[in-house]
Amino acid sequence: MAHEHIYNEDGKQLCCELEQKNNKKSNKNTGCCAAHEDHTHLDDDGHNHEHNADDSLFKMFLPAIISFILLIIAIVFDNYFPQNWFKGYLRLGWYIIAYLPVGIPVLKEAFESITKGEVFSEFLLMCIATIGAFAIGEYPEGVAVMLFYTIGEVFQTLAVSRAKSNIKSLLDQRPDEVNILVNNLVQTVKAADVSIGSVIQLKAGEKLGLDGELLSDTASFNTAALTGESKPDTKVKGETVLAGMINGTTIAQVKVTTAYNDSKLSKILEMVQNATAQKAPTELFIRKFAKIYTPIVVFLAIAICLLPYFFVANYDFNDWLYRALVFLVISCPCALVISIPLGYFGGIGAASKNGILFKGSNFLDSIANIQNVVMDKTGTMTEGVFMVQEVVISNEFEREEILKMVNALESQSTHPVATAIHNYVGAIDPAIELKNVEEIAGHGLKAEINGKELHVGNFKLMDKFSIPYDIDPDSIVYTLIAIAYDKKFAGYLTIADLIKEDAQLTIDKLKSMGVKTTMLSGDKNTVVQFVANKLGISNAFGDLLPEDKVNKVNEIKAKNETVAFVGDGVNDAPVVALSTVGIAMGGLGSDATIETADVVIQDDKPSKIPMAINIGKQTRKIVWQNITLAFVVKGIVLILGAGGLATMWEAVFADVGVALLAILNAVRIQKMKF
C-alpha cells in the first residue's frame, strides 16, 4: 500500500539520516539503511510521498494545481461556455493533458509495484478506475478521481511530516563539532573524535556534544531536548551533564566521561529511529487485512461488471462498468493504511515531546491496557539523593579509620548510598589498599584491608556471614548501613532519602485511572513501608533481592493481569524485562535498565508514568475511531456503488475524504495536553 510505504519510508529515513550523520566517512551502507534499500516498497518512486518537510508547499501541490486549472477550463467549455472546437479528439487530448500531471506518478507506481510482485496495490486500483472512466467517456470524472487522490496524498505527506517533527527534531540536538581545550587553547574537532577525559569549553547558548562532568563551579542548562522540561537546570561542579543540554549565560567547562556513541542522547536517538519498527498488533492486522482485502475487491469489481449480464434483462455494459469503477475507488484502504500508523507515530511523537520515549508503537498499545504499576522506591519514587543522618561506631574501633575504610570500599559501587557516604566522609584515602573486592547482590560489599575482612551493607549481609550485632534493625525507620571489620560488628550509618515532589500526584492519578500500585524495594522494609504509607500505596515489600522482585511480578502475572514495572537500577533490569511493559528512569537509570526497558522517562519524574498510560489510551482511542469511521463509511458507499446509487464523486469522498478525516483525527493527539 502507498501509505504503508510513506510510513515505513519516513521511519526508515530517520534511521538513514542518523547513520549518515554519524558515519559520513563510511562508504558502506549498513544497518537499517541497507534494510531500507531492500524494502518491499519503492525507493525512488517519483510519487508525492517522496516529498519531505523541506519541499515548498507550492512545489508539492504544483501537479495538482495544473490538473485542477485544466479540469476547470474543460468543465466550463463542456457545460457553461460550449466551444465548437472543443470536441472529439481535441477534447479527449485536453482531458488527457489534465490527467497526466497527477496520473503519471501513480501509473509509474502501479507499474513498478507489479514488477516487484505487489500486483494489487492501491495504485493499480486508481489506474483501473480512472482509465476505465476514460474508456466509457467519463473524462471529467477520470481526471477528478486522480486529482483528488493526489491532493489527498500530499495532505497525507504533510501530516506524516508533522507527526514525526517532534521526534525528528532530536536528530538536531547533538552538534557534529565541539570546542575542546588543548594546552589552554580552544580547538574545534568532530564530536565523534573526542576522547574520554578531554575538556569541552561551552559558550553561552551552545549545545553539549557528549556526556560529561561539570568542571565549572556552577552552570545553568536548558534540558528541554532531553527531558521536555523548559525550566533551566542549575548544575554544580562534579555533577553529570548530558549531550543535548544547552548552556545558559556563562562559559562552562565539561570533562568528557562517555564516548560519543555511548552517550545518553545516542541511546535516545537509537530508540527513536527503531521505534517505528515495532508495530502495534492493530497496525499489523490492518496491513495483513489490506493485502487480502484489495485483491478481493478487484475480483468483486470484475463480478459487478460482468455477472449482471446473466441476470439482468436490459444489461448495459457501460453502466455496470461505471458501477464497478466506483466500487474500486471506494474500496481503496487509504484511510486505514495511513491513519493507523500515523496515529501511533503521532502518539510516539507526543510522548517524546513530553520527555517519554516509547521504543515501539506496540508498547503504546500495551501500556493502554496496564492494570498494575509496580515500582522501585529509590530513584523512582524518591530522589535517590541520600544523606548520612547518623553515625554509630562501637567504642572498640577508631571512628575515623572505620569511616575511611568504608568510604574506600563504597567507592567501588555506583549506588546512591555510596555517593552519600563519600559526600559525608570526603576524599578517599589513597593509603588504603583493597583486595578481593566483591559485590553481593541485594546485600552489600566485602573486601580485604590489611589482611582483615571488611563488610559494608544491610543487616542481611551480617546474617549471611554470621556476624552478631546488638541492635534491632526494625526499630530504626531510616535506611541502615551495617559495618563489620575482622568478623566483628563495628557499627552502622543511617541514611535518608527524600520523596519526589510529584510522587503523591503520581499515585493519586494512577488510582483515579483504576490502576493498582505496588512498591518493591531492596531497601529496608521499615523504610519502604514508611514511604508507601505516606504515598498511599497499599502493597509494599522491602528487603527484596532481585529474584524476589521477579517472583512478586510473576505472582501478579499469574492472575492474568498486566504489569508495568518502573525502575532505575541495574538490579531492576531482570524484572523490567519480565513485565508486560518495562519503564526505566532515564536520568538516574543504569544503561542496562534503559536498554531493557520498553519505555524511558527522561527526566525521572514519576508523574510521567500516568501520562504515558494516558497517551497510550488516547492513541488507541483515536486509532479505533479511524477504523470505525473508515469501515462504516466505506461499507455504506460500497453498497450504494454496487447498486448504482453512488457516483464517482461519492467514491472520492469515501476514499480521499474519509482518509483526510482520519488523518485530521490522528494528528489531534499532538495537540492534546497530557
Buried (B, 14 or more C-beta within 10 A) or exposed (E): BBBBBBBBBBBBBBBBBBBEBBBEEEEEBEBBBEBBEEEEBBEEBEBBBBBBEEBEEEEBBEBBBBBBEBBEBBBEBBEEEEEEEBEEEEBEEBBBBBBBBBBBBBBBBBEBBBEEEBEBBBBBBBBBBBBBBBEBEBBBBBBBBBBBBBBBBBBBBBBBBBBBEBBBEBBEBBBEEBBBBEEEEEEEBBBBEBEBEBBBBBEEEBBBBBBBBBBBEEBBBBBBBBBBBEEBBEBEEEEBBBBBBBBBEEEBBBBBBBBBEEBBBBBBBBBBBBBBBBBBEBBEEBBEBBBEBBEEBBEBBBEBBBEBEEEEEEEEEEBBBBBBBBBBBBBBBBBBBBBBBBBBBBBBBBBBBBBBBBBBBBBBBBBBBBBBBBBBBBBBBBBBBBEBBEBBBBEEBEBEBBBBBBBBBBBBBEBBBBBBBBBBBEEBBEEBEBEEBEBBEBBBBBBBBEEEBBBBBBBBBBEBBEBEBEBEBEEBBBBBBBBBBEEBBBBBBBBBBEBBEBBBBBBBBBBEEEBBBBBBBBBBBBBBBBBBEEBEBEBBBBBBBBEBBBEBBEEBBEEEBBBBBBBBBBBBBBBBBBBBBBBBBBBBBBBBBBBBBBBBBBBBBBBBBBBBBBBBBBBBBBBEBBBEBBEEBBEBBBEBBBEEEBBBBBBBBBBBBBBBBBBEBBBBBBEBEB
